[in-house]
Amino acid sequence: MAKATLKNIFSKKNNTAELVKDMVAHLDANIRIEDENGKVLFSFGEAVYGYEFPVVLEDEIIGTVKDNKNEGGFIVEFLVVLLQKEQERKKLGSEVLNLYQEINLIFNFSDKLAQTIDATAIAEIALEEAIHVIESDYGVVALWDEENRVMKVEASRGDLFFDQQKINEELTLLRKIVLSGQSEIISDISLLKETGIILPEVQSVIFSALRVKHRIMGAIILASNQVDKYTAGSLKLLTTLALQSSSAIESSLLYERNIREAREREEAMRRIFEATEKFVPHQFLKSLGHEVITEVKLGDQVEKIVTVLFTDIRNYTSLSEQMTPEETFAFICLFNERMGPIIRENHGFINQYLGDSIMAIFPVNASDALQAAVAMQGEVGELNKVLEENNKAAIQIGIGMHTGPLIMGITGDFDRMDACTISDTVNTASRVESLTKHYKASILLSEASLNQIENKADFHLRNLGLVQLKGKHHSINVHECFSCDGQEQLNNKLNTLSIFNEGVTHYLGNAFEKANEAFKKVTEIDPDDRTARFFYNFSQQILDSGAHENKVGIVEMNEK
């Protein structure tokens, strides 16, 4: 697993530089951060430094913090925390990859076993798969013949590395090792050599019992001429193969048991499918034309028109500072457990859980996304009742959505694949969600999403005009959905809707004085309308600047 680096946490997708900049501003110091090769990743202030602090991760220096006030230690501590979190994320990714590889192995192997009911053929397949995934010089599948009380070789690869006659003469040793029902790496093979059971050149032996329930049928045994060839990972893979082939061999001998074992395998496969769907949503796979994860391949992709929805918990940083890490994790789990089902009930699926936020995709219609957003805001109200009963602070969330083309596909490499979404639609949806903070709105949607909603009368909507998103060349029209507001606030917004719309029209027409008057009326009638107050204050600033004659009626966002 690759280690986390300072370059990782200073990448564009992270806001580390901004956080460090804020810390440095408070310290009033000149700071420069370099990686292990001396490359400057961050600098602030004049290049005058008198102190150096190494950044150490797992006993390895991976960078340096230089400053002029001997305050760099605080920055180092902060960077180490971020590096440790990045390391944990990489470790989790590695574990998920291992899980995926194991699941893929089980699926492929099960498919091969299903093509035959002959015990010898099953043994050949099991041994071929075992040597394929666990490199070995020799291998056998040995089955115990209960009637003749001997161990018989059913399949082999390479030279026969043990004396079949001698191993049957040593039944006590045979029961202790192969017929014990265990799976094991034999670290000390001296006894096997002394009795003449195995060849002198063999240095490593690993085996896994073939058993069904409490009956031991034999074992898959692999050997190598290298010392300490096998690992715990090898044993885990071999055990998985042995378990699968055991049921197949038993089924070939007893047809009635085959039916029972098939049902057990079917249930096991169902659980595996359910587990994989928790990592890659079934809707995502279905969009790619697949039903199960084992069908996907690197480069699979499809472009669709979808609605992307983002949620974000307001003031999450302040909330988390009041909780322990365990409490924070429990809170996020509680939040996600309530939001996830709503998204699925409205024909969407969760693409990513992003800590305090969620990214969801609605492939059918923007109406589904908007209906989900309204229901999610309602569920937040119910969650707040629970939080208040437990003396916890209530929360607020912002929800934004945008509709447009999006590519869903499988990227990565042959050893590490990941389901991903690539589109400017995602970026725009995220920016629309961030606008909820500025407009003081609960739900915002773009004009593109609104145009896809046929049943607009089912929702309470009002136009907020044009906004120029940071980094975008073209402005977009955004709308507020206030269907989720409390009854009193809802009635107030409906009563002032015509005045509000008049204000937006004047604003878009650069008639800022008239717009200011309209929004002022709305705030006088409904002081709790924070969106109207935003426009009132914004238009007042334009008028106070004296530059309103040259001003365009577009809200410009200078931050993401």
Secondary structure, DSSP 8 states (H G I E B T S, - for coil): -----HHHHTSTTS-HHHHHHHHHHHHT--EEEEETT--EEEEES-S---EEEEEEETTEEEEEEEESSS-HHHHHHHHHHHHHHHHHHHHHHHHHHHHHHHHHHHHHHHHHHTT---HHHHHHHHHHHHHHHS--SEEEEEEEETTTTEEEEEEEESS--B-HHHHHH-HHHHHHTGGGS-EEEES--HHHHHTT-B-TT--EEEEEEEEETTEEEEEEEEEESSTT---HHHHHHHHHHHHHHHHHHHHHH-HHHHHHHHHHHHHHHHHHHHHHHHHS-HHHHHHTT-SSGGG--TT-EEEEEEEEEEEEETTHHHHHHTS-HHHHHHHHHHHHHHHHHHHHHTT-EEEEEETTEEEEEESS-HHHHHHHHHHHHHHHHHHHHHHHHTT-----EEEEEEEEEEEEEEEEETTEEEEEEE-HHHHHHHHHHHHHHHHT-SEEEEHHHHHH-S-GGGS-EEEEEEEE-TT-SS-EEEEEE-TTS-HHHHHHHHHTHHHHHHHHHHHHTT-HHHHHHHHHHHHHH-TT-HHHHHHHHHHHHHHHHT-GGG--SEEE----
